[in-house]
Amino acid sequence: SAETVVLPRATSFTSASIDWQFSEMYCDTALLTAAASTFGWWTAYVSKGQQVYYNSVYGKEDRFGDHLDPHEFFPHSWTSLELDISNNIVIRPRRVRG
């Protein structure tokens, strides 16, 4: 049978800790849409599962792209994703180790 999980009502003081604990206990897969977010990165890192997908574009202007080596920032087991807007699809590029 399915397990029921009841979360306490979130406030501005508790929502981050609830998100963190929920991810650690229940998330088998993490989708990191804000790849430059340190909170998101650590939440994905401590998640129960080992499947983590991250957005390889760090922002509209991609200010971090010139300064951030994804091979040093993201664990090798994580999978990068890119959005092909012209075809409206998500692609998983091959990972080249530097």
N, C-alpha and C positions, 0 to 999 in steps of 0.2 A: 504494500500500500504506500501511497505518497506521504512524504513527511511534510507537516505543516510548520512553516517558519513564521513566527510573529516578531516583527521588529518594533522596538519602542518608537514613539512619535519623535521625529527628528526636530531638533532645534538648531540654531546656528552654531551652538557649542558642541552638539553631539553628532551632527550629520557626518562629519569627516571620520570620526572614530567608528561610527556604525558602518559606513561604507567600507572602511578598512577591515573590520572584523568580519563583515558579511563576505567579502571577497576571500579572505583567508580561510573561512570555514566552508563555503558553498560553491565558489566559482571554479568550474572545471576548465573553462576557456575564458580568456580575457581579450577584449578588443580595445586597444589603446588608440582612440581617435585623436587625442591631443598628445602627439608623441613627445613634445618638448615639456610636457607637464611632469614635474618631479613627483607630485602626489600620485598621478596616474601611473607613472613608471613603477613606483614602489608598491602600489596597490596590485598591479599586474605581477610584480616580482614575488610577492608573498601569497598570491592566489594559490588555491589548493591544486589546481591543474597545472600542467606544463605546456599547454597550448596557449601561446600568446601571439597575437597578431597586432602589428602597429602600422600606423599611417606613416609612410615614408616622406610625406611632405609636412614640414614643420610649421608652416604658416603661409598666409597669402603671399607675402613677399619672400618667404623662405630665408629669413635673415640668418638662421642657424646653419643652413646648408653649407656655407663656406667655412664654418668654424667647427662643425660637429661631424666627426667620423662615426658613422653608424656602427662600424665594426668594433669600435671601442665603447660605445654608449649602450648598445643593446646586446644582450646575451645571444650567442650564436644559435641557440635553439629557438629563438623568436623569429617570426616570419613577417617580412615587410609586405605591405600592400600599397598599391597605387590606384588612384581613380582615373580612368580614361573618360574624361567628360564628353568628348566627341562621340563616343560609342555607348556612354552610360553604363560602363562595366568596371568591375574591380579586377585588377590583374595582380598576380604574384610574381614579381621579377625574380630572376635567378640571383642568388646571393654569391657575390664574388668576394672571396677573402683577400684582404689586403696585406 
